[in-house]
Amino acid sequence: MSDELIGIIASILLQASPLIIAVCGETLTERVGVVNLSLDGSMLLSAMTGFIAAYKTGNLAFGFLMAAAVGAFFALIVALASIRLRQSQVAVGFVLTLLGDDLSAFLGQNFTRLPGPTVQKLAIPGLADIPILGPILFQQNLIVYFAILLTFATWWWLFKSRPGLRLRSVGERPEAAFARGVDVNRVRYLYTLIGGGLVGVAGAAYSLGVKIGWSEGHTRGLGWIALAIVIFGGWSPIRGALGAILFGATKALATVLQRTFPEVSVVAFNALPWLLMILVLLVVSSDITDRLIALSPRPMQRPLRRLLKVSPPKALGTELVEG
């Protein structure tokens, strides 16, 4: 494998890491039945806040902490509005997206295109020298390592731990969970806040470690992509991480095609990742997957069903009842 191809793959993983973090956060939130549509605005405001906080203090950790606080605060508004005020989660999240976009543009206007602190690469001794895998996986910065660890930790928490079982029961059958003594609303508040905090970290990861600095609309659109990837991934963090990497690979492909065919408008290539996401969502929400499974050999049908069949948590987006 050539050094250029290895570099491209390593870059794809770096570009996908903020998306992976946001997808893990939103997966936790939606698994308890809450739809947080504020992701795009939350990531924008968090990216701006994280960069400015780190720029002013010279402390990257403080920048990430402030970004997480912004993301958690937006998520808390969604939870309070739906649980206490019994308002539409979708409407509240959409309004917060617009608010976050405008606030980030207004509050960050004096900090655009300024040089600031960045997350540096940290090669892991020994592992970094492994051929091919070393440069791709073990010569990255802490954002990439955190995204990888978070993916597997979230999967283990959801599917292998007792708290994860309670979390999923709240998103599937909240009445049954309440009858078993689970404080449904407390669990929903908790994981909505954690998920929102991770979305905030994703915003800061982008402005402090991927596309360094701040400019208006810095992460615009990535929040919507994260929401689509959660659906594409079937509310599984590992599948969601693979979807984020696929999106990053599509963007890299668009860049390569743009250099190869300079006569074609750049807009056409930039639209490629979005068209792919739309196509994937149409496929997973239709009966095409059922037909593919039915046409496959019988021994393959069960693993294919687990891989391709997407079913949201049964209580996702339903009215949250106080009590």
C-alpha positions, -999 to 999 in steps of 0.1 A, spaced: 0 0 0 14 34 -10 22 61 15 -3 84 -3 -31 59 2 -22 53 38 -22 91 43 -57 94 27 -71 66 50 -56 82 81 -71 116 70 -105 100 65 -104 86 101 -94 120 115 -122 137 95 -147 111 107 -138 113 144 -160 143 154 -189 127 136 -183 94 154 -184 113 188 -216 130 178 -232 98 166 -224 80 199 -239 109 218 -271 110 197 -274 72 198 -275 73 237 -301 101 235 -324 83 210 -320 50 228 -339 64 257 -366 77 234 -356 114 230 -350 129 196 -326 158 198 -328 177 165 -307 205 178 -274 188 167 -265 211 138 -269 243 158 -254 227 189 -223 216 171 -219 250 155 -222 268 189 -200 243 206 -173 245 179 -173 283 184 -174 282 222 -147 255 224 -123 274 201 -128 308 218 -124 293 253 -92 275 243 -80 306 224 -86 329 254 -71 306 281 -46 286 260 -61 255 276 -75 228 253 -92 209 281 -111 240 291 -122 245 255 -136 210 253 -153 214 287 -171 246 277 -182 230 244 -196 200 263 -215 224 286 -231 241 256 -241 208 240 -255 195 273 -274 228 278 -291 225 245 -300 189 251 -314 199 286 -337 224 269 -351 196 246 -356 173 276 -373 199 298 -395 211 270 -407 175 262 -409 161 297 -421 191 318 -438 212 292 -449 183 269 -439 202 238 -428 186 205 -392 174 207 -389 179 169 -401 215 170 -380 225 199 -349 208 185 -354 225 151 -357 260 167 -326 253 188 -307 244 156 -316 278 141 -307 296 173 -274 279 176 -265 287 140 -273 324 145 -257 327 179 -224 311 167 -223 336 138 -230 366 160 -208 357 190 -179 344 170 -177 372 144 -146 387 161 -127 354 162 -129 342 126 -98 328 110 -76 334 141 -47 309 148 -54 291 180 -44 260 201 -48 227 184 -48 190 195 -14 176 185 -6 142 172 4 116 197 21 85 183 17 54 205 51 39 211 55 5 196 21 4 179 30 34 157 57 14 140 33 -14 127 33 -14 89 1 2 74 -20 0 106 6 21 126 3 53 105 -35 49 101 -45 41 137 -16 49 161 -1 81 147 -32 102 152 -43 128 178 -62 122 210 -95 130 192 -92 99 170 -82 77 200 -111 91 220 -136 84 192 -125 48 188 -126 41 226 -159 59 229 -175 37 201 -166 5 218 -174 18 253 -208 30 242 -215 -4 225 -205 -23 257 -225 0 279 -257 -3 257 -256 -41 251 -235 -57 278 -242 -38 310 -271 -37 334 -274 2 332 -275 -2 295 -303 -27 297 -323 -1 318 -315 25 292 -328 5 263 -359 -6 283 -368 31 288 -365 37 250 -385 5 241 -412 1 267 -411 30 293 -443 18 310 -428 -17 317 -395 -1 328 -415 22 353 -433 -9 366 -400 -25 373 -389 5 394 -369 24 369 -372 62 372 -379 67 335 -376 105 334 -344 105 354 -328 81 330 -340 102 301 -326 134 315 -293 117 323 -286 102 289 -300 132 270 -275 154 289 -246 129 283 -255 127 246 -257 164 243 -224 168 260 -208 144 236 -223 164 207 -206 195 222 -173 177 224 -177 168 187 -181 204 178 -149 214 197 -131 184 182 -138 198 148 -126 234 155 -96 223 176 -84 192 159 -97 188 124 -106 221 106 -86 243 129 -100 276 139 -134 292 136 -154 307 108 -191 312 102 -209 279 94 -178 260 104 -196 227 110 -229 235 93 -246 204 80 -225 179 100 -253 177 127 -278 166 102 -254 141 88 -248 127 123 -286 123 127 -288 105 94 -259 82 104 -276 73 136 -305 59 115 -282 44 90 -263 26 118 -295 12 133 -289 30 166 -257 10 171 -225 29 179 -203 5 159 -224 6 128 -228 44 133 -190 47 134 -187 28 102 -213 51 86 -193 81 97 -161 67 82 -181 59 50 -192 95 48 -156 107 53 -145 83 25 -171 98 2 -159 133 9 -123 122 2 -135 106 -31 -153 138 -40 -119 157 -35 -101 132 -57 -128 134 -84 -126 171 -83 -89 171 -91 -94 144 -118 -122 162 -136 -116 200 -131 -140 209 -158 -169 196 -137 -185 220 -112 -172 216 -77 -209 218 -65 -216 184 -81 -188 166 -62 -195 184 -29 -231 171 -32 -219 135 -35 -217 127 3 -252 141 8 -267 122 -21 -252 90 -6 -268 96 28 -302 103 11 -298 71 -9 -289 50 22 -318 64 42 -342 56 14 -329 20 13 -330 13 50 -365 28 53 -380 8 25 -387 -29 18 -356 -32 -4 -337 -47 26 -365 -73 31 -363 -83 -5 -325 -86 -4 -327 -108 27 -354 -130 11 -333 -135 -20 -302 -145 -1 -293 -181 8 -311 -193 39 -280 -196 61 -272 -159 53 -306 -145 60 -302 -142 98 -269 -124 98 -280 -102 69 -312 -93 88 -291 -83 118 -268 -63 96 -293 -45 73 -326 -44 92 -331 -11 110 -357 -6 137 -358 25 159 -365 23 197 -403 18 200 -408 49 223 -386 72 202 -401 106 199 -433 97 217 -448 120 243 -428 119 276 -451 117 306 -440 133 339 -440 110 368 
